[in-house]
Amino acid sequence: MNELYGERIRSERKRLKLTQTAFAKAVGISQTTQVGYETGAHLPNVHYLATAATLGVDILYVVLGRQASLAAIDFVHWDTYIRIVEAIDEWLDRNLLTVDTPKKLRLARLLLHKFSGQEVIRPDDIAEHLKLVA
């Protein structure tokens, strides 16, 4: 089990293009300790992981073997997002407006944040917000 942590720590260090020496110095440990972590001889403590995270290490990946960017996808309410995009499209069509896809998706993301947690999202509620940016 420790070997898996070590492999992931090594993988993250290499992804960041840091040597063991540079990485160890940046997180405040000796190179020997870093080698121990990467070989799985020792498990890192919370302080090490927290400091490594400030360097850009994906701690979720190190601990659970799952990339944070992929885990975040699980938290998106896809049905709600689809309803919001459809409501934006309907509103744009009704008002004879066009918006390029990247802007539309950013707008949908903002509205998703605004309406997350609501079971019912009325197209009129979305339209009120869209009027502000039209």
N, C-alpha and C positions, 0 to 999 in steps of 0.2 A: 504493500500500500504506500509506504513512504517513497518508494521508487517513482510512483506516479506523480507525487507532488514534486519530486526532484526534477523529473523530466519536464514538467510544466513550467517550473521556475526557470530552468535552463532555456526552454523554448521562448519564454517571455523576454528573458535577458538578451537572447540572440536577436529576437524581433526588434528590440530597442537598439540593437547594434552596440552593445556594451560588453567590454571584457569582464571577466569575473572580478578582477581587481577594481576596475572603475565602478562596477555595480556595487560591490561590497562597500567601497568608500562612500558612495552616494547614499546607501541605506544605513551606514554607521556600524558596520561589522567588519571583522577580519576576513581576508580572502579564504583562510582556512575554514571559517564558519560557512562562508558562501559555498565552498566546495562540499561541505557536509550536507548542506541543504540540497544542492543539485544532485548529489549521489544518493540521497534518501537516507543517509546515515542519521540525520536529525530532522525533526519537524520544525519549521519556522514558528516564531511566536507572533502574536497579534501586532506588536509594535513593528516588527519587520514587515509584515504584510501591509500595514497601514502606510508605512514609509515607502514601500515599493509601489503602492498605488499612486503616490504623488509623482512617481517617475513615469507613470503610464502603464504599469503592469496591470493586466486584467485579472484582478483578484478572484473574481467569480470563476474564471477559467482555472486558475491555480488550485483553488480549493475544491471545486465541484467538477472540473473538466468540461465546463460549458461556457462558451463565449458570451460575455455580457451583451454584445450587440444582438445575438440570436435570442437570448433570454428576454430582452426588451420587447421583441416581437410578440411574445406570448401575452404581454400585458395590454396590447392594443385591442380595443373593442371593435373588431373588424365589421360587424354588422352595422354598428353606429357609424363608423367611418364611411361605409358604402352608402348609407342613407344620406349622409351629409354631402358626399360628392354628387349623388343624384339630385339632391335639392339645389346644389350650386348650379349644376347643368340646366335644370329646369328654369331657374331664375335667370340665368344668362340668356337662354333661348327666349324666354318671355320678354326680356328687355332688349333683345337684339344686340347683345354684347358678346364679345369673345375675350377670353383670357388664355394666355399660353399655359400649357400643362404644368410646368414647374410652379408657376404662381398659383394656379388652381389647387395644386396639392399642398402647398404651404398654407393657403387659406383654409383648406379642409382640415389640416392639422391644428391650426389655431381654433377653429370651431369645435373640433373634437375635444380639445382641452377645455373649452368653454362649456360644452354640453355633457362632458363625461359624468357619469353617475345618474343621468336622467334616463328613465326608461322610455319616455315618449319625447321625441323631438319633432316638433311641428315645422313643416316647411316655412310657415309664416315667421317663426322665430329666427330661422336662418336668414330669410329674406330681410328682416329688420337689420341684421348685422351686415348683410351684403350691401345694403343701401349706404352704409357708412363708408364703404370703400369704392363705391361706383363713381 
